[in-house]
Amino acid sequence: MGLFSFIKDAGEKLFGASEAQAATADDLKKEVEKHGLNAKNLDIQVDGNKVTVKGTADSTADAEKILLAVGNTLGVETVENDLSVENASKEASFYTVVKGDTLWKIAETNYGPGKGAQFSAIFEANKPLLMHPDKIYPGQVLRIPPLV
């Protein structure tokens, strides 16, 4: 899937993480597991603020959520996603939240004017990483699924 950029001073603060250094591979793996996500032979490597993720995810959505669980943590600036996918589907696009954003506004930005009600598709696509549609923050990266 490639190399993805994140804002290293935004996101979940894990033990040992700082703006200059991502958390340890074990702590990032625990973050993935905390959200109920998994991949076969999940391997996470940390080099400063760059994280590499390898393994095999069940679906494209699971692979993208693992990427976001790791990338939306303090100290992570880039994630190299080397996950393979068993049941591939169309990939989502990604959007970085800015101050003043709501899921409604993000839906209209990505799907077009008058499509704000599609915010629920974005919310569902980011579960379990999002617990409530109003709980987004600047710098957070979200999955934007294609409309069906």
C-alpha positions as CSV (number, residue, x, y, z in Angstrom):
1,M,0.0,0.0,0.0
2,G,3.0,2.3,0.3
3,L,4.2,5.1,2.6
4,F,1.7,7.3,4.5
5,S,2.2,10.6,6.3
6,F,0.9,11.6,9.7
7,I,1.3,14.6,12.0
8,K,3.7,13.4,14.6
9,D,2.7,15.8,17.3
10,A,-1.0,14.7,17.1
11,G,-2.6,11.5,18.2
12,E,-2.8,9.0,21.0
13,K,0.0,9.3,23.5
14,L,1.5,5.9,24.2
15,F,4.1,5.2,26.9
16,G,7.6,6.1,25.8
17,A,6.4,8.2,22.8
18,S,7.3,11.8,22.2
19,E,7.2,14.2,19.2
20,A,10.7,13.0,18.4
21,Q,10.3,9.3,18.8
22,A,7.4,6.9,18.2
23,A,6.4,4.4,20.9
24,T,8.1,1.0,20.9
25,A,7.0,-1.7,18.5
26,D,5.4,-3.6,21.4
27,D,3.4,-0.6,22.5
28,L,2.2,0.0,18.9
29,K,1.2,-3.6,18.6
30,K,-0.8,-3.3,21.9
31,E,-2.5,-0.2,20.4
32,V,-3.6,-2.3,17.3
33,E,-4.9,-5.1,19.6
34,K,-6.7,-2.6,21.8
35,H,-8.9,-1.8,18.9
36,G,-9.6,-5.5,18.2
37,L,-7.6,-5.4,15.0
38,N,-5.2,-8.1,14.0
39,A,-3.1,-9.4,11.2
40,K,-1.4,-12.8,10.8
41,N,2.3,-12.5,11.6
42,L,1.9,-8.8,12.5
43,D,5.4,-7.3,12.6
44,I,5.9,-3.7,13.6
45,Q,9.3,-2.0,13.3
46,V,10.2,1.5,14.6
47,D,13.0,3.7,13.4
48,G,12.7,7.1,15.1
49,N,9.4,8.6,13.8
50,K,9.0,6.0,11.0
51,V,7.1,2.8,11.5
52,T,7.0,-0.2,9.2
53,V,4.0,-2.6,9.4
54,K,4.1,-6.1,7.9
55,G,1.8,-9.1,8.0
56,T,-1.4,-10.3,6.4
57,A,-4.8,-8.6,7.1
58,D,-8.1,-10.3,6.4
59,S,-9.4,-7.4,4.5
60,T,-8.4,-4.1,2.9
61,A,-10.4,-2.2,5.6
62,D,-8.6,-4.1,8.4
63,A,-5.2,-3.2,6.8
64,E,-6.2,0.4,6.6
65,K,-7.4,0.5,10.2
66,I,-4.2,-1.1,11.4
67,L,-2.3,1.7,9.5
68,L,-4.4,4.3,11.2
69,A,-4.1,2.8,14.7
70,V,-0.3,3.0,14.4
71,G,-0.1,6.3,12.5
72,N,-2.5,8.2,14.7
73,T,-0.1,8.0,17.7
74,L,2.2,10.7,19.0
75,G,5.7,10.6,17.5
76,V,4.7,8.8,14.2
77,E,5.4,10.8,11.1
78,T,5.3,8.1,8.5
79,V,4.1,4.5,8.2
80,E,5.4,2.2,5.6
81,N,2.5,-0.2,5.0
82,D,3.8,-3.6,3.8
83,L,0.6,-5.5,4.9
84,S,-0.8,-7.9,2.4
85,V,-4.5,-8.5,2.2
86,E,-6.3,-11.9,1.9
87,N,-9.7,-10.4,0.7
88,A,-8.9,-7.3,-1.2
89,S,-11.4,-4.7,-2.0
90,K,-11.3,-1.1,-3.3
91,E,-9.1,1.0,-1.1
92,A,-10.4,4.0,0.8
93,S,-8.9,7.5,0.5
94,F,-7.5,9.3,3.5
95,Y,-8.3,12.7,5.0
96,T,-6.4,14.6,7.7
97,V,-8.7,16.5,10.0
98,V,-8.2,20.2,10.4
99,K,-9.5,22.6,13.1
100,G,-13.2,23.2,12.6
101,D,-13.9,20.0,10.8
102,T,-16.9,17.8,11.5
103,L,-17.7,14.4,9.9
104,W,-20.6,16.2,8.1
105,K,-18.2,18.8,6.6
106,I,-15.7,16.1,5.7
107,A,-18.4,14.1,4.0
108,E,-19.4,17.1,1.9
109,T,-15.7,17.8,1.1
110,N,-15.1,14.3,-0.1
111,Y,-18.5,13.2,-1.5
112,G,-19.8,16.6,-2.7
113,P,-22.3,19.3,-1.7
114,G,-25.5,18.0,-0.1
115,K,-23.8,14.7,0.9
116,G,-23.1,15.6,4.5
117,A,-25.5,12.9,5.7
118,Q,-23.0,10.4,4.4
119,F,-20.9,11.3,7.5
120,S,-22.2,8.0,9.0
121,A,-20.4,6.1,6.3
122,I,-17.1,7.7,7.4
123,F,-17.9,7.1,11.0
124,E,-18.6,3.4,10.4
125,A,-15.5,3.1,8.2
126,N,-13.4,4.3,11.2
127,K,-14.8,2.1,13.9
128,P,-13.4,1.0,16.3
129,L,-10.9,3.8,16.1
130,L,-13.6,6.3,16.5
131,M,-16.0,5.8,19.4
132,H,-18.3,8.8,18.7
133,P,-18.8,10.9,15.5
134,D,-18.0,14.2,17.4
135,K,-14.7,12.9,18.8
136,I,-12.3,13.8,16.0
137,Y,-9.3,16.1,16.4
138,P,-7.0,18.2,14.2
139,G,-4.2,16.1,12.8
140,Q,-6.1,12.8,12.9
141,V,-6.2,10.8,9.7
142,L,-9.5,9.1,8.8
143,R,-10.5,6.6,6.2
144,I,-12.9,7.9,3.6
145,P,-14.7,4.9,2.0
146,P,-15.9,5.0,-1.5
147,L,-19.7,5.4,-1.7
148,V,-21.6,2.4,-2.9
